[in-house]
Amino acid sequence: MSTLTFADTHNMVAFLAKPAESDGFHEIIDFLNVNQICYALTVNPTIYTSCIEQFWATVKAKTVNGERQIQALIDKKVIITKTSIRSDLHLEDLGGTDCLPTATIFEELTRMGYEKPSQKLTFYKAFFSPQWKFLIHTITQCLSAKSTTWNEFSSIMASLIICLATN
């Protein structure tokens, strides 16, 4: 059983407006606004502190019938699964990809201009153009359960970025 902890830097909300200062980023903002991930990046539900405290005090990660679940007690038992997250975030990709093969990740990141080819599966925003840095930063701030520096991201996040970029 895993021990889960709360980090207040997760679950940020993106504001995908185009102020005059964002020249050079309008295409990526347009892309995010029309992509199915827009809802997950921009929705700002009201969540009460008491619910968050109850969640983190009772949360357990389990595998039930071969499916990974997060279970918590928030006034009543709540079970969170990959399917419920996809549904609640309007992702609609039940047959989707969890993580691309390593060779595909390296090939696609190189095609996107990643300037530091390596065999490590940790990638760094610094080796991308400003537009890609913006996209990566937006996604990691809004959707990542990061426990490391915000300048790096994993192969799973790389897969997400590649799948978004290649539709």
C-alpha positions as CSV (number, residue, x, y, z in Angstrom):
1,M,0.0,0.0,0.0
2,S,1.4,3.4,-1.0
3,T,1.5,6.4,1.3
4,L,0.2,9.5,-0.5
5,T,0.8,13.1,0.6
6,F,-0.6,16.5,-0.3
7,A,1.5,19.1,-2.1
8,D,0.0,22.6,-2.4
9,T,1.8,23.3,-5.7
10,H,-0.2,20.8,-7.6
11,N,-3.5,21.3,-9.3
12,M,-2.9,24.8,-10.6
13,V,-5.4,26.4,-13.0
14,A,-4.2,27.8,-16.4
15,F,-5.6,31.0,-17.8
16,L,-5.4,30.6,-21.5
17,A,-5.9,34.3,-22.6
18,K,-3.8,36.1,-25.2
19,P,-2.6,39.4,-23.7
20,A,-0.4,41.6,-25.9
21,E,2.7,40.4,-24.0
22,S,2.2,36.9,-25.2
23,D,3.4,37.4,-28.8
24,G,4.9,34.2,-30.1
25,F,2.7,32.1,-27.9
26,H,-0.7,32.8,-29.5
27,E,-0.6,29.6,-31.6
28,I,0.1,27.4,-28.5
29,I,-2.6,29.1,-26.5
30,D,-5.1,28.6,-29.4
31,F,-4.0,24.9,-29.6
32,L,-4.6,24.5,-25.8
33,N,-8.0,26.3,-26.0
34,V,-9.3,23.9,-28.7
35,N,-7.8,20.7,-27.4
36,Q,-9.8,18.3,-25.3
37,I,-7.3,18.9,-22.4
38,C,-8.4,22.5,-22.1
39,Y,-11.2,21.5,-19.6
40,A,-8.7,19.7,-17.4
41,L,-6.3,22.7,-17.5
42,T,-8.8,25.5,-16.9
43,V,-11.7,24.1,-14.7
44,N,-11.6,25.6,-11.2
45,P,-14.1,23.7,-9.0
46,T,-14.8,24.8,-5.5
47,I,-13.1,22.4,-3.1
48,Y,-13.5,22.9,0.6
49,T,-10.5,22.7,2.9
50,S,-12.3,20.2,5.1
51,C,-12.7,17.9,2.1
52,I,-9.0,18.1,1.3
53,E,-8.1,17.4,4.9
54,Q,-10.4,14.4,5.1
55,F,-9.1,13.1,1.8
56,W,-5.4,13.2,2.8
57,A,-6.1,11.8,6.3
58,T,-7.8,8.7,4.8
59,V,-6.4,8.2,1.4
60,K,-5.0,4.7,0.4
61,A,-3.7,3.5,-3.0
62,K,-4.9,-0.1,-3.7
63,T,-5.2,-2.6,-6.5
64,V,-8.7,-4.1,-6.7
65,N,-9.5,-6.7,-9.3
66,G,-6.3,-5.7,-11.2
67,E,-7.3,-2.0,-11.3
68,R,-5.3,0.7,-9.5
69,Q,-7.6,2.7,-7.3
70,I,-7.3,5.6,-4.8
71,Q,-9.7,5.2,-1.9
72,A,-10.6,7.9,0.6
73,L,-13.3,8.8,3.1
74,I,-14.8,12.3,2.5
75,D,-18.1,12.2,4.5
76,K,-18.6,9.0,2.5
77,K,-16.2,6.5,0.8
78,V,-14.9,7.8,-2.5
79,I,-13.1,5.5,-5.0
80,I,-11.1,7.2,-7.8
81,T,-10.0,5.2,-10.8
82,K,-8.4,5.9,-14.1
83,T,-11.8,5.7,-15.7
84,S,-13.4,8.1,-13.3
85,I,-10.6,10.6,-13.8
86,R,-10.8,10.4,-17.6
87,S,-14.6,10.9,-17.3
88,D,-14.4,13.8,-14.8
89,L,-11.7,15.6,-16.8
90,H,-13.6,15.0,-20.1
91,L,-10.6,13.2,-21.6
92,E,-12.7,10.6,-23.4
93,D,-9.8,8.4,-24.3
94,L,-10.6,5.1,-22.7
95,G,-8.5,3.3,-25.4
96,G,-5.7,5.8,-25.1
97,T,-2.0,5.4,-24.5
98,D,-0.5,5.4,-21.0
99,C,3.1,5.9,-22.1
100,L,4.8,5.8,-25.6
101,P,7.7,3.4,-26.3
102,T,11.1,4.9,-25.3
103,A,12.2,5.0,-29.0
104,T,9.1,7.0,-30.0
105,I,9.6,9.5,-27.1
106,F,13.2,10.2,-28.2
107,E,12.2,10.4,-31.9
108,E,9.3,12.8,-31.3
109,L,11.1,15.0,-28.8
110,T,13.9,15.4,-31.3
111,R,11.4,16.3,-34.0
112,M,10.0,18.9,-31.6
113,G,13.4,20.5,-31.3
114,Y,14.6,18.9,-28.0
115,E,18.3,19.8,-28.0
116,K,19.8,17.3,-25.6
117,P,19.4,13.8,-26.8
118,S,20.2,11.2,-24.1
119,Q,19.2,7.8,-23.0
120,K,17.8,9.0,-19.7
121,L,14.0,9.1,-19.3
122,T,14.1,12.5,-17.5
123,F,13.7,15.5,-19.8
124,Y,14.4,19.2,-19.2
125,K,12.3,22.2,-20.3
126,A,15.5,24.2,-20.8
127,F,16.3,22.3,-24.0
128,F,13.1,23.4,-25.8
129,S,12.0,26.6,-27.6
130,P,10.1,29.1,-25.5
131,Q,6.7,27.9,-26.9
132,W,7.4,24.3,-26.0
133,K,8.6,25.4,-22.5
134,F,5.3,27.2,-22.1
135,L,3.2,24.2,-23.0
136,I,5.3,21.9,-20.8
137,H,5.1,24.3,-17.9
138,T,1.4,24.7,-18.2
139,I,0.8,20.9,-18.3
140,T,3.2,20.2,-15.4
141,Q,1.7,22.9,-13.2
142,C,-1.9,21.9,-13.9
143,L,-1.8,18.1,-14.1
144,S,1.4,16.7,-12.7
145,A,1.9,15.1,-9.3
146,K,5.5,16.2,-9.4
147,S,7.8,15.6,-6.5
148,T,10.9,16.8,-8.2
149,T,12.1,20.1,-9.7
150,W,9.7,21.9,-12.1
151,N,12.4,22.1,-14.8
152,E,12.3,18.4,-15.5
153,F,9.6,16.0,-16.5
154,S,9.2,12.3,-16.9
155,S,8.6,10.0,-19.9
156,I,4.9,9.9,-19.0
157,M,4.6,13.7,-19.2
158,A,6.7,13.6,-22.4
159,S,4.2,11.1,-23.8
160,L,1.3,13.4,-22.9
161,I,3.0,16.4,-24.6
162,I,3.8,14.3,-27.7
163,C,0.3,12.9,-27.9
164,L,-1.2,16.4,-27.6
165,A,1.2,17.8,-30.3
166,T,0.5,15.0,-32.7
167,N,-3.2,14.7,-31.9
